[in-house]
Amino acid sequence: MENPNSNPNPAIRVATAGEALIDLISQPDGRLDPCLGGAVFNLTRAIARQGLGVAYLNPLSSDRFGRQLAQALQDDGVTLARQAPVASPTSLAVVAVDAQGHPDYAFYRQGVADRDTSAARLGEACAALPALELVCSGCLALAPEDAEVYLPWLRAQRAQGRTVVVDANLRPSVMPDLPAYRRNVLAALQMADIIKASDEDLEHLGVPGTDAVDRAAGLLEGTPARFFALTLGARGACLLGRDGHLWHAAERAPVAVVDTVGAGDCFLAGLLVAWLQQPQRQTAGPLQDATAQALLTHALASATLCVMRRGAVPPTADEVCQRVAQAPAQIERLRASGGLRAK
């Protein structure tokens, strides 16, 4: 079904690169229920469903699953940079969801369609988008075996003046060489203007610090990024600026969580949609309070709507605006990370 809130012909301001796959979700009776997924696929749909022009840069398979992925993206208004399907099969992930709604993944990604690309092809696709402002990648694209694809591309995009967004979104259980994985993720973060990570991501990366906020602040200091979006699960999320300012956002009332698949992707989509609406993005200097509050409010509403539904179903722009109007997040500005630790 087409997204009724999307602009049918928006200028393409965002490009995403990374995995699009089928989540085979384990059911109590042992069946595997196939669902469209992948962090970058979810992010791309979530951005488009909020009315922003976005292109997905990776190829998709000509198999049945690939056709379904392509159709879902196009139904939501996403532009496929690689229109022609490829013969390689679609990536698969087996997903087990625990009683708290947290997913655990096993991936099957050798010789698959979404990995059939190169830094040159990604760069050529971006060069064909005259209104492009922002590029985003992360999750499985940060696997060390794909370093020669994504790191040069991210570096080139940053050099060309586009905003680079990296979502750490680690999957350590499926990376055989964890030290190499960590090194590659940290290398990608050196290209980032905006970083998004969860508290669990920072633990997997082995970033030193007394808590998640402390780790995020230390990681931000060692990169050129303008700000860091840190998700904290049920505790909400934080935004950290280079000047040491910190904002914390949380829901004012408990949320009925159905499952958390796609929540981080919807959070990032909401953040980026709000960022591209901010005049401040075009000027240097620390984040203004109004900007930070707008980013967190929109991002948290997007994630909350996602966790209230079964599966990764990104909200539309109208749904997010309605959520913000009816149940705005509680946001506090703190001078230093210690203020949040003391709460």
C-alpha angles and dihedrals in degrees: 000000000000119000105252092204098054124102105242094217110022120163108260105248099156132051124190129197128189144065130355112177148144118267109213098203116205114234127205091253092054097258120134112227111204115225131171111254154128124142096256092043090052092046092050093051091045092054093047094047088059090058102258120134109247136170125206108215105194125087123251130215127260089225122103094267092049091052090051092050091049093048093050092051093047093046088058092050099260117150114226109220090195102049096173114078121230129227096239115104126255120267116255133207126188108214127196115189119204128216091273092054096253115143128225118198141209114185133207106196112143115128093354132156102247091055092053095101143087140213089258093053092048090049093049090051091052092047088059091060108080096184095047113135106158139032126194137192140151145118111065092005085071093064108125093237088065096047093109089058105045106027096058090043093051091046092051094048092052091048089054091057100255120137110254119210122191123189107198093200094160126209100191095162091070099041110093094197105046096176091054090047091052092049092051094048091050090048090053091050088059087068095049130111090180124029126196122187140148128236088253091052091057091051091051090049090055092232109172120240144106095258141353095280092049090049092048092050091051093047092048091051090057095053134060091240119135094218143352126228110206121189118206104185112231089002092068124232143295136217116209123195127203091247092063097259116140132194124194123198130188138162114268093222133031115277123222100236115206095174137326101228108134095005095122091046091052090046091055092045091054091047093051094045089053093044093055088054092056120097087206092071088077095055133065124238138074123320113275118232094243091051094050092048092049092050095049095042093053095041095049093047090052092051094044093054089051096053091049089066135063111256129357102313108158116214124242124243091257092052092050093048090049091050092049091050096046103034111016117186122256107246129190127187114217127188095217139013091252089072091067094044089055094055 
